[in-house]
Amino acid sequence: MGALTNQLRREPPGLHAGGSEYWGLAWEALDWLEREVRPGMATLETGSGASTLVFAAAGSEHEAVTPAADEEERFRAQAAARGIDASQVAFRIGLSHEVLPELEQHPLDLVLVDGAHGFPYPTLDWWYVAPRVKVGGRVLLDDAYMPPVRAIIDALRADASWELDAPASFRTAVVRKVADAPSPFDWEGGGHMSFAYLPPRARVVASARQRVFSTRLGLRAVELARRRTGLRFRRKG
C-alpha cells in the first residue's frame, strides 16, 4: 500500500460525528486513489473523509460536497498535521442533490460517489456528475453492494457509453466513460426483471407472461396479432 494509506490505516483520522468517528473507503480503495490520482486532475467527491486527504496529497484540483460544515475544519487540521497541502481542495457545503447542479460545470477526470446511500440519492449524484466526466474518465461508486448503488451499476452494464473497470475494493466499483452520449431513454436490459410488487401467484403469472413475450417466438406472435388487427404493438422493458 502507498505511504499515506498506510499512515491513515495506522492512525485513522477522526473526521466524522464531531471528530469521534472514522468512516471511510476500504483501505484498498484509498490505495487505489493514491496510485491513480495525479497532480492537476479535476476531481470531485460526494462526502468527505480520508479520501479527501488522499485527493489533496495527490495534488488534484478537488471539490468535496458534504452537508457537514465542521468536516472541513477537521480535514484542514488533519492535513496540516500530516504535512499535506490542502490549498487545492474546495469544500461545497450542502446536500449533494442541491449543491451539484449549482457548481461550475467544468469537465472532471475522476469522481467518487460516496454521499447519501438511501434511494434515490446515489442516482441523483450520478445524474449530476456523469455528464461532466471526460471520455476516459472514471467514477468510483462506493458501497456498490447496496441496492440504490447497485441499480446504477446494473444500468451501466447495458449502457454503451460506460464500461466496468476492475473494482477498487471489495465494495468499491469503478466505471469508465467510453463515449459522451445521453443515457438511453428506454430500458436496455441492465439488471433483472422483478414482479416482487405483486402477490405471489400473480407474480409467477406476470413473470412467465413477460418472459414468453420477450422471446423471438413471443414477439412473432405479437407481430402476427398486429397484422391481423392493424394495431401497432410495442414491447416495453
N, C-alpha and C positions, 0 to 999 in steps of 0.2 A: 504494500500500500504506500501511497505518497506520504511525504513527511507531515503535511498539515493534517491529513486524515488520521494518521497515527496519533498525532498530538491531540486532536479532538476526541479520539477514542480513549486516550489515557485520561484526559481532563475535559469531560463533556461540559460545554458552557450552559449555564442556567439562563436561557433566553426567553422562556415562556412562563405563564402563570405567575407573573410578578417576580420572575427570576428564580423560582423554586423548582422548576422542572426543565428537563431537556426533552424536546420532541424533535425528531429529525429523520432524514433519509437513512436507509440501511447503509452501513459503512461502505459496502461495495459500490453503492450509488454515489456516495460522496467521493470515493476514489475515482470513479468514472468521470465526475465533473473535474476533479483535479487534473486528470490526464487530458481531457478533451477541450476544456475551455482555454482560449488563447487571448493574449492582450489585444484590445481593440475590437473584440467581438461585441455585437449588440445582443444583450441577453435580458431576460425577464423571468420573474417567478411570481406565482401567486402563493402567498405565505412567505415566511421568513424564518431563518434559523441558522444552523451550522452551514447549510448550503450557501447562505448569503456570505458567510465568511470565506467560503471556497471561491465563490464568484469574485469577491473583492481581491483575494490574494492572487487570482489568475490575471487580474488586470482588465477584465471586461467592463464595458460601459453598461452598468446593470441597474435595473429597476426591480424593487421588491414591493409587491402590493399586499398590504395587510391592514386589517381593521384595528390592530392594537398599536396605538401610537407609542406606547412605552417600550416596545420591542426595538425601536430604532436606537434609543438611548443605550440600552443594554448591548445591542450589537456594536455600537461605536466604542463603547468601553472595552468590550472583548477584543475588538480589532486592535485597538491601541495597545492593550496588554500583551497581545501576541505579535506586535510589530507588523501588522497588516495595514497597508494604505487603503483606506475606505473612501477616498475622495471621489471615486467614480461610481459610487453606489448612491442611488436616489431612492428614498422611501416614498411611496404613494399610499397615503393613509385613507382607508375606507374599505367598504365591501367591494370585492373584485368585480361583481357584475355591474356596479355603479361606476367604479373608477376606470376600468379598462376602456369603455367607449370614449372616455374623455381624454385619454392620453394622446400625445403626439404619435401619429401613425407611421413612424419610420420602420424600415424593414428589420427583422430580427434573425439572428443566426441560431439562437438556441433558447428554448423556453422550458421552464419547469412548472408543470401544473400540479400544485400541492396545497391548494387552499381548502375551502369548504368541500366536504366529501358527500354531503347529503344531496339527493336529487332535487333540482336539476343543476346545481352549481358547477360541477365539473364540466358539464356540457356547455354552460354559458361561458365559462373560462375558455374552453376550446373554441367556441364560436367567435369570440372576440380576438383571440390571438392567432388562430390558424391562417387567416388571410395575410397577416403581417410576416409570417415566416418565409424566408427566402427559399427558392428552389435549391435543394441540397441541405437546407437547414433541418434541425431536429427538434422534436418535442419529447420531453420526459413526462410520463404520466405515472405519478406515484400512487401506491395503494391500488394497483391495477386489478387486484382480485375482487375489489368491492364492486357490486353491481352497477352503480352510477358511472364508475370509471370504465369498467369492462365493456359497457354499452358503446363507449366511444371506440374502443379497440375493435370490437366486433364490426362496427360500421366501416372503419378504415380498412379492414381486411378486404372489403369489396369495393373500395374507392381507388380508382386507378391513379389518383394524384398522390397517394401515400403508400409507403411500404413499411413493413415492420422490420426494425433492426434487431440485433441481439440485445436482450434486456440488460439494463444497468445493474440490476439486482433481482433477487427472487420476487420482489414486489414492485419493481420499477420498470415499466415498459418504455421502449424508445421507438418512435416513429419518425420517418424521414420524408420530407416533401420532395416529390419527384416531378411534379407538374403544378402549374399555377392555374387551377380551374375551380369553379364553384362546386360545392358538394352536390351529388345527384339529388334531384327533386323526388325521385321515386326510390323505393326500397330496392337495393341491388343484391339482396341475399346475404348481407352480413348478419351473423348471429343465427339464432334458431327461432322458428315459429313456435308460438305458445298460445294455447287457449285456456290458460290457467284461470282466467277470469270467469269461465263458465262452470256450471255444476258438472260433476264428474262424468255423468252419462252424456250430456251434451258436448262435453269436451272431446270425448272419444269420437263421436259422430262428426263434429266440425273438423277435427284434425284429419280424419280419414277422407272426408269430402274434399278438403283443401289439397291434400296430397294427391288424390286421384286427378283432380282437375289441373294440377300443376305438371302432370306428365304429358308426354307427347300425345299419347292416346286420348287423354282427357281434353287436351287443347284441340285435338282433331274433332272430338265430339262437339265441343263448343262451336268450332268453325262450321260444322255441318248444320247445327241449330241456327247459327247466324244466317246461313244461306237460305234455310227454309223459311225463316220468319222475316228476313230482310233487316233484322236488327243488328247493330254493331255491339259486340261484346268485348270487354277489355278486362283482362285478368289483373287483379290488384295483388300487390305483395309478392 
